[in-house]
Amino acid sequence: MSWWRVDTGTLARTRFVISPLAEALAGLKTLHRGSAAHVGEHQWLAAHLSSYRNRLAGDPVTATLVRAALGRRWNATFLTPTPLGDGGCTFVGELEQVRSTPPAAVRADLEESLNGPLPSLLRRDDLAQRAADLLEWVWTEAVEPSWPRRLRIIEADIVARTARLGLHGWATALNEMRPEMRWLGDDRLQITVCDSPSLELSRGQLMFVPVTLNQSWVCWDVPPVDHRRSRSARRYAVVYPCSGILADDDLRAAPQALAALLGPARAELLTLLDTPKTTTQLVALTGLPLGSVGRHLRILREAHLAQRRRAGRSVLYFRTPTGQTLVAAQFSGSDGLTDRW
């Protein structure tokens, strides 16, 4: 078992961070795995897996690099840098962390992820550049076109988890974030059940980074002198799969008959209320203005298709039995999926 000791000072500085590079890394890991966790991922893989494999087939050095960097137990540290966390992260800015890794550090990280010597094909100095080029390809071809949609899902996840944190505290919020992670008490956060060194996070900054694909990993800063795990690291991050499912717009859209009956916006909102959500979450998921969401929710309430209740400082909206029956009738016999929370 591996755990991190998170003192109260570190916990007070903990925050959620959006990282475009983490989203691209999740895409790379999913493409490398070549299997999907749900329908949304399956459709995304179907669109991009062939191009990804063709690209690697023409570049055996990068193909070998990816297999080495995404080891069975550890990711190569240089490939999963800690997000900058400055509130204005750009993909280009974050990618520079990968691209600028010294060659000796890259080779050391790969030997650690392989738990053995490097293949002869990887005894070269351009590995960081090759890794950055591949991540840039994943971002440009497979992530950036749907980034606005992904960003709404990520933002909605942060809103939901922040509300849960305010209601139930860190123990509950952390236990539901990623497999094998849970709060043990006594300032200890279990990261994984695998045996690995524990870390002290005192005086550090801890970040939680949601991604839309079903991937999870941890990363931390490494002092320049020793590019390996160290208790003196200053920034730590847990990347976790957010609770909204990534799906194509066709799968996510409300049925046409329901949209014709209620109007497209109200049909979409009713479809999203499969579990209680705040207006802030609905704004993040739909991209509609707050005032419009409020007006549509009022109409749904007046039609007895939705209700609301207060949970702490938040007001949650959810479908009534009538609303549930109406939506279920539209989806019966269909494989359509909505975002799930």
N, C-alpha and C positions, 0 to 999 in steps of 0.2 A: 504494500500500500504506500502511496505517496501523498503527503499532505504539506500544505503551506501554513505557516503560522502568521495570522493576520491580526495585528494588534489594533486597538481601537482607533489610533491615529491614522493608520493606513485605511481602515474601513471608512473613516470619515471623509477621506479624500477619494474614495472609490467612485467611479462614474461610468456611464455607458458612452461608447465611442462608435462612430460610423467610420468604416475603413473601406474605401474602394479596392485597395490592394487585397484585403482579406477576402472580399467577395470574389476577386479574380483567383486567388489561391484556392478558395473553396471550389471554384469551377475547375481548376486544374486537377485537384484531388479527385473530383467526381469523374472527370474524363479519364484519369489514370485508372480509377477503379472500374469504370466501364459498366456499372450497374446502378439502377435507380432505386431510391427509397420509397417513392410514391409516383403517382401518375404525372404530376407536374415535372418532376425530374426526368421521367422516362421520355416525355415529349421533348424536353430540352436536349437530352442525350441524342435522341433520334435526329435532331437537327444539326448537331455539331460533332458527334463522335467520329464519323467517317472522315471529315476534314482534319480533325486532330490526329487521327492515326495515319493518314496520308502524309501529314507534315512530318511526323516523327519517322515514318518509313524512309523519307528522303534525307534524314539527318541522324545517322546512327549515334553520333556523339551526344546530341541532346537527348535522344531516347535513353541512352545508358545513364545520362545524368539524372533524368527524372526518376528512373527506377532506383538509383542510389539515394537521391535526396528524399524521396518519400519511402523511407525504410519501413520495415514491418513494425518496428516499435517506436522509433524516433523520426521526426522530420529533421532534415539538416537545418541547423539554426539560421544560416544565412538566408534560406529560402522563405522563412516565416518570421520576418522582423517584427518587433513590437510596434504597433501603430503609433504614429506621431502624437495623436491625441490632443492636437492644438485647436480643435474646433473648425479648422479650415483645411482638412486633409484633401489632397488631390491625388489621383492615381499616379501622375508623373512624379510628384514629390515623394510619395511613398516608395515608388519603384526604384528611385535612386538609391535607397538603402540597400537593395539587392545588388544593383549594378556596381556600386562602389565598394563592395566587399573585397578585401585583399585576397589574392590568389591562394596564399598560404592558409588563410582562415577558411576559405571555401573547401580546400582539400582536407583540412582537419575536421570540419563539420561532416563532410561526406564519409570519412573513415569512422566517425562516431555513429552516424546513422546506419552504416553498413556493418558496424561492429567487426571491422576487418580492413585489410588493405584495399586500396583503390584499384579498380581494373586499369590496365595499361591505357585504355582509350581515354581515361579521365586524368591522366598525368600531364596536364596542360594548364595554361594561365588564363584562358578565356572563358572559364566555366560560369563566372558570375554574369558576364555579358550574355552568354547563351541562355541562362536561366531567365534573365530579365527580358530578353527578346521573346521567349516563349510565353511568359506571363503577359507581355504586351499584346501578343497575338490572341491569347485567350480573352483578354479584356476587350480588345477591338472587335473581334469576330463574334464572341459568344456572350459577353456580359454587357458592354456599353449600350447596345441597341435597346436593351430592356432595363437599363439602369433606373430611369424614373419610376418604373413600376416596382422594381426591387427596393428602391429607396423608400417608397411609401409603405411597403411591408415591414421594412426594418424600423422605420419611425413608429409605426403602429405597435410593433413589438416592444419598443422601448417605453412607450406610453403605458402599455398594459403592465409591464414588469415594474415600472416605477410606482404605479398605483398599488400593485400587489405588495411591493416593499413597504409602502406607507401603511398598509393595512395589517400586514402579518410579520414584518421584520425580515432581516437578512437570511435567517435560517430557512424560512419557507421559500424565499426568492431564489436562493442558491441551490436548494435541493432539487428544484424543478428545471434547472438551466441546461444541464448536459448529463449524459449517462455517467454513472459512477461518482459524480461530484455531489458532496453533501457536507453540511456543517456538523462537525464532530463535537463542538463545544471546546472550552478552554483555548479559545483563539485559534483553533485548528480547522482548516478547510481541506477536506479530502478531495484530491484532484483526480486520482485514478486508483484502481485496486492493484495495478502493477507495482512491483517493487522498484523504487527509484529514490534518489536522495530527496530529503525534505528541504524546504527553503524557509528562511526567515524573511518576512516582507516588511519588517519595521523600517520606518522612515521612507518607505517606497510608495509608489503610486500604482494602484491596481485598477485595471480597466476591463470592462466586459464588452465584447464586440460581437453583435449579431450578424449572421450571414443567412441568406435565403436558402442555400442548399444544405443538405443533411451532412454537414461536416463539422468537426470540432477539434481544436488543438489548443495548447498553451504555448506562450512565448514570453521572453523577458530580455531586457537589455543585458549585454555582456560587456564587461570592462574592456577597454582597448588593449590592455596588456595581455589578457588571457581570454581568448575568444571561446570560452566554454562556460558551463554552468558555474554560478558563483553566488554566494550569499550577499555580496556587495552590489548586486544589480539594483537599479533604481526604479525601473518601470516593468510591470508585469501585466500580462493580458490573458484572458480566457476568451477564446473565440468559440461561439456556440451557435447551433441552428435555431433561428428564430421560429416562433410558433405559427407564423403565417406560411401557408404552402405556396410555393412558386408555381403558378400555372399560367398557361396562355390565356389571353383575353377571351378567346372563344369559350374556354372551359369555365372561366370565372363569370362571364356575363349572365345576367338574369335571363330566363327563358323569354322568347319573343312574345308569347301570349301574355305572360305576366307583365311585361313592359308595356304592351298595348293596353292592358287593363288599368295599370296604376300610373303609367308614365315611366320612362327609363330610369330616372334618378331614384324614385321611390321604390321601384322594383329592385334595383341594385342594393339599396339600403336594407330592404326587408330580407333579401337573400343573404346579406352579410350578418344579419342578427341571429345566426344559428347559435351563438353564445353571446352573453351580454357584452356590450361594448359602449364606451363613452363616445360623446360627440367628437372629441379630439381624435380618437382612434379612427372613427368613420371618415373624418376629414382627411387623415393621412392615407387611408386605404383608397378613397375614391377620387381625391384631388378636388372635390367640390368645396366651395367657400363655406365657412362656418355658418353664416346666416342661412344659406340654402339648405344645409344639412338640418339645421334646427327647424326650418319651416316644413321640410318633408317629414321629419319625425313627428311633428305636431299633427300633421294630417294623418299619418299612420296610426297615431294614438287615437285620434277622433274617430277613425274607422274601426277601432278595436282590433287592429292587426299587430300593434306593438304596445308595450307598457314600459314604464321606467321605475327604477327604485334607487334609493341612495345607498351607497356603500362607502362609509367614511366621508371623505370630502368629494367623492366622485358620484356622478349620476349615471347609472347604467341603463341602457335600452336593450330590450329583448323582445322576441316574438311572443304573442299570445298563442293559445292553442288554435285559434282561428287562423292566425297568420302562419303558424307552423303547418296546418293542414293545406293551406293555399300553396305554400312553397313546395311542400312534399308532393302535391298532385302534379305540379309542373315538372318536377325532376323524376317522377316515377318512370321506370323503364329507361332512364338515361344514365350515362356514366359521367355527367357533368359534375364538376367539383367547384366549391367555393373555397375561399380562405378559411382555415380553421384555427381556432385559438384555444 
